[in-house]
Amino acid sequence: MRHYRGRLIGNVVATANGYPGLGSGVWNRNDQLVVTKANTWPTFATVPGAPTIGTATTTGTNSATVSFTAPVSNGGSPITTYTAVSTPGSIVGTLSQSDSGTITVNGLTAATSYTFVVYATNAVGNSLNSAASNQITTQPAFSIEYLVVAGGGGGGSSTGGPSRNPGAGGAGGVLNDSIISGWVYGSSYTVTVGGGGGDASGQNSSISGPGISITALGGGRGSQSGTAAALTGGSGGGGSQTHTDGAAGTPGQGNAGGSGVPYGQGGGGGKAAAASNTTGGAGGYFASFTNAGLPAGYYGGGGNRGGTNGTYDAGQPGGGGNSGACSTGQNGYANTGGGGGSTHQGCDGTAGTTGGSGVVIIRYNDSRGAATTTGTPTYTTPSGYRVYTFTGSGTINIP
């Protein structure tokens, strides 16, 4: 039997749309027959039907998507929202629309298995849950290792008299670490590789993009004999016999330049001892890269006024001086961040040397796909890793 959920009505007067007029008392049988024949019994909204679950898909270390199909019935009231709920954790994602679609669920835990249900909501309330989705497992947490080496500082020019040798350039700043969180996969990051300074400080090298800003500072220019003091940088430029003090380096990236008495030397590379008065400083050693098919260390040595160059991996020079009489010092080696060497004393009017350009290396586990890049970095896959070596500026997008 059908029931009208309202007050009792009598003395019914038919209306144009078939609904009875309001009165008092009860309907008579004839009134009921009129309403039944016209099919104008009042209806009331209910909660929607349950959505039909689609496919759950892993989209990262902490996220997934869940597709669904809208229910046949909205319960007589428009659906406003769909909600996906995870098991375990009851982590939710929502989508504000009335039709079928895909919900993104964020805040999941890396390397964890999940299933999902979806329910619909209208003005009356929530539907029953859909069936459970297929099981997915979020991606494991990845670390992205990086090495950022800035351009080395140039050696100072020689002016002001034959006995006033200038200072050597400081090594480019060196940064080496891992990124566990903060990198946004699928986003493009800008890689800048700094050039070496020519009678000037080196240029910065960096990685920058959503949530990430890493900058190694260019090496400081060595003192220009008779005219200008050494400049600060990743490692400071060396002093001269006129401006005796070497410039300061940046903590965590490099060291101070050597004193100009009796010789002006460039500062050492990152995390290494500072230069002495007579030799350029050696660069740092980065063990985290030793098993990835990369050089055992990758760094710039400070430029040297004497016959011994600053070091860059396996004895290769990062930059150094020329011990011959009245001749220009050696430039820093390319892509080492090595400082330019000091000109030998007795070479008044000789131009300053050029520091070596920098380099940026990015490495991650090869269980994640290959990156999209610009700038033509060198790509290698040693020992289960993907390694991108930038010797010029470009971009990288890791999926």
C-alpha angles and dihedrals in degrees: 000000000000119000129201107223099215141074120310113271131204137167087044118201116194117237130210094262095048098257115127120247120247122262139135134278121023139317118261121227094261091055091052092050091052093053093044093051092049091047090226099137110143116259129207130211120247135182116291125263118263116276120242112248119237130183128320115213132189112236102174147327093301107020146062139175126230122197124203143172120236116249121258091241126047089191093249093295126084116262110241105178143020120204129198118203125196130222115238109031101019088242110170139209124185138203122196107214140092102234136066117292150130126284124208116217116198131182097056122146120254118254092012129130119233142176125195141209126198130211132184128227131206133165091286098051146269127332125228115279121269120240114283119275128236115284119262132185120216118232118268118257110270128205120213113208121204141186116196118185120180127213117280122248120254124246114256122258120253116243138137102056141340096265097054106088115191127234127267122245123264121243119259116263116269126212123180124171146114131264112215098169137008099057110118108218114219092031126110120245125196118232116199121190113198123225124229119261121252104212081331140080118285122257124256123258120210152164114218138169141101108354094347131095118162120165130177113196123234118253117265121256116250120249116281104229113245095000118050141016124242118275130236122242143128083321117007125248119254123258127245134221088265098041097031104182121086115228124254123265128216116266111249092016108057149326142264122280120256124262122268092229109120094344133007113234134182123248120261127255124270120308093003134112117282120257119270124224092266108033137044116249121259120240128248127271120233111200095180089074098046096094097045100077091261128121114286088246132008114197147114125257121216116259116260131213093206131066095277118085125219110259132254116180122313092010097302110145120247092194136314151168131276114237095201119110116273098350136128121263122249120271120242115265116260118263094010101089087232118165120243116256127250122258113246115256116262092050102107112181096022116142121243123261127249125248121231119263120252134245138214122207124188121188134179140159114285093229083087116070128263116280128244110236145177127201094054101262118186110261122205134164108209122168098346096317138111110223126190117190115194116198089167133032122280143122137274131202116188112198 
